[in-house]
Structure formats: structure tokens, C-alpha cells
Amino acid sequence: MDLNNIKRFYFIGIGGIGMSALARYFKAKGFDVAGYDKTPSPLTDELQEEGIAIHFEDLGRNIPVAYREVESTLVVYTPAIPKTMGELVYVQEKHRVLKRSEVLGLITQTSKGLGVAGTHGKTTTSTMLAYVLSQSHVNCSAFLGGISSNFNSNVLVDPSAEYSVIEADEFDRSFLRLKPYASIITAMDPDHLDIYGTKESFIEGFQEYADKHKQNQLLIYKYGLPLRQTGFKGISYGINQQDAMVFGTGLHYENGRFLMDLHFGEEVWKEVVLGLPGIHNAENALAVAAMCRELGLSEAEIRSGLKNFKGVKRRFEYQVRTEKLVYIDDYAHHPTEIAALVSSIRLLYPDKKIIGVFQPHLFSRTRDFEAGFVSELGQLDEVIIMPIYPAREEPVPGVTSDELVRKIGKQATLKTPEQVLEFANTLKEGVVLTIGAGDIDRIVPEMKRILEKK
């Protein structure tokens, strides 16, 4: 499909983080943009303020008149939309209708797409990569899965840039529709088993993505991932992994900053300052440095970008930071992510009590990784479990937050969002975490207000 023949874009599910990035991109490029979402949110409010018309009821065949014109309208939808949704059924009768991932695939055909894939870390890593590139002589456009604290947006548009940074999402095998110029793969811990079925099938999905990188195309991947070399130029990275091609050593915390040494073969960059705390973010920074060095950025440009990167909303995001009380909000929704979060908190605050408020995301994920959730959440001094956020799923018999609480043990309790806020009023010290990928973020502003009073 030639996007040059399109005049307007209609997004069904426009309020999603990935869909809204595309909507903003095409709006910035001068196209007419409108769309539907199920419920208003701060993100849809921002889109409306930017001049994008959004409605929140299923209009069926009565979508805005201009967007009923077939020849120059492209409809984009997310797989999270039910197949029976009236507007989706109507547009599929006549319009050209593409998934979000297919549109990203078209964009990667007209620019050098830099994909960032991985079960964990892809949003922070892609946003970090976009920031470092944007502050260098290279520049880029970017489509991100979170709101960058530097850009205060999930999209970056630079019409003159030859590179596009794209978060390559494994859900629904979306990343297999991309045509990447080069990529980073951060992790391959099994997830989305409702889509892939088995661990082996999930890993093979990532291998298929890696195989998209033809002879000598660049693939940066975390050391130890089960990838078969198939012609791409592979560069492994890892913290304290001296068998990796690029590795970091001496990671330490000093005067409120994380620093480490970066090793590129015989070349060593001493005391590189990292803008984000956490062991997992040091790994992300290592991957970004490896990619940017290969793309021709100087050591000074990479050092500056890593130092000044402020992170992503809901990724290790400080809400309150005082001597007695710290409140951090994080998107972690897989046991491995929770383990990385808690280990980083222990490193930063070894003497403080850690209290976690966790909202499980999806019945299937809670079922598939129950043992992991029980183990990692059990490392917290106190844990509150909220009801499971179902998203697109129906309940699964026997899979409940009550069962998680029972298996975690004495330090775990079950609370509704309202009860969590009541609990917050009793806190005076320690580290408080809100953790999860559902709608737990809706209680964050009130949690922050309550805890700031302390």
C-alpha cells in the first residue's frame, strides 16, 4: 500500500499507547485524524487538545462523514477491539483496514526502522534509544509504548531523519510485520501464552523476528538469549558478562547517580553516568550504547544522552521522594520484571521496609506465571494484591487474587483500590510501590497526594 494516496486516518482504539503514537505521527505529518475509544482518559484528552476528534460510543455505520469516503481513508485498529464492534464491522466491508503493526510495517519500508523487542525493557530501551539519537547529529522519528519524560510524548516526528525507532511488540506476533533495518532484543522470557501456546512457540517467534535481519544486518541482543545465528551481524551485551561482545562492569551508586564502565572489546569508557537507577536500566543503557556506537554516534554524544535521559512514565517513576518516605510507580507485570524492580529497590534502599501494591494483569498471565508471582512478590516486606485486571479476557475458573494472597502468605492482603487509598493514609515511612499494567495508574495521583502530606 502507498501511504502517499491517503488523506485521512481513522483509528479504532485511538486511546491505546501504541495507537495514539501513530495518530500523533500522522497528525504531525498533516493528515486528518479522528477515532474511537471505549473510555476517556488523560491521553485521549491530550489528543483532543491536539486537534484530533475522538468519540466514546460505538457509532456503527455513522462514523464521521469525511471518514466514510473510502478511496483516501485508511482505517487502523488494534486487536484489543472486539471483532463484533459495530464500527469495525462496518469499515471492514468497504475500507482498507490495517492493524497498527501493519502500519508500522509500512513505515519501516520508507525509513530505516530500528526495532526494540523483548518481553521486558523494550519501552524504556526504545525511548532511551530515541532520546540519545535525537540529541546527536543522527536524529530520528520514534513510536514508543510509553510517555517519554524528556519528550512528554509517545511519538517523535523528524521528517528529515533517516531512522525510525519502533517498539517491536511480540503480542499477537505484531513484530513479525515489521521490516527492521537493525534491532535490539532485550529479553525472551515466555509471555502471552494465550497467543503462543507454549514456551517453545514463544521463543520461536523471537527467532523469526531475528531472522528478518538479513546478511550482516545489525542485531544487538542480551547475552545468553536462545537465538540461532542466521546471517545477521549479532552483538551480545551484558552486565559483568565478559564473554559478551559488549559488557558493563563496576556498576555502582554514588551521590544519587548510577555509574558503570562500558567495554567494547579493547576500548573502555570509564565511569559512564546513567540517568536511570536500577540494574535492569543499566542493561538497557548498555544495549543503547552498543546500537548507537554502531550507527556512528560519538562517545561524547552517547555519554551525554545516557546521562540526561529522564525515563518513561510508569517505569520506575518516582512520585514521592523524601528521607522517610519514597513512592515509586512501575509498569512491571511479569515475575521477571518484578524481580528486577525489587532487586533495584533493595540496592537503593537497603534499610527501608518495602511495601508493594500489585494489580495482576490478565487471568491467563496470572495462571501461567502464578509460581513466579508468588515467589517474587513474596520478597516484599508487605504486599497488597488488587483484583485481577481482565483487559480483553473472561474470568478463568480458580484464578483469583485471593488465591495469590493465600499462596504468598502472611505478609499479603487483598484490597480494592478504595481500600488501598485508605491504607496509604496510615503510612509514615518506607518505600511504597504501585506495580502493574492494568488501570492501577488511576489511583497513582491520589496515592501521591496522600503520601506527599506525610
Secondary structure, 3 states (H helix, E strand, C coil): CCHHHCCEEEEECCCCHHHHHHHHHHHHCCCEEEEECCCCCHHHHHHHHCCCEEECCCCCCCCCHHHHCCCCEEEEECCCCCCCCHHHHHHHHHCEEEEHHHHHHHHHHHCEEEEEECCCCHHHHHHHHHHHHHCCCCCCEEEEEEEECCCCEEEECCCCCCEEEEEECCHHHHHHHCCCCEEEECCCCCCCHHHHCCHHHHHHHHHHHHHCCCCCCEEEEECCCCCCCCCCEEEEEEECCCCCCEEEEEEEEECCEEEEEEEECCEEEEEEEECCCCHHHHHHHHHHHHHHHHCCCCHHHHHHHHHHCCCECCCCEEEEECCCEEEEEECCCCHHHHHHHHHHHHHHCCCCCEEEEECCECHHHHHHCHHHHHHHHCCCCEEEECCCECCCCCCCCCCCHHHHHHHHCCCEEECCHHHHHHHHCCCCCEEEEEECCCCHHHHHHHHHHHHHHC
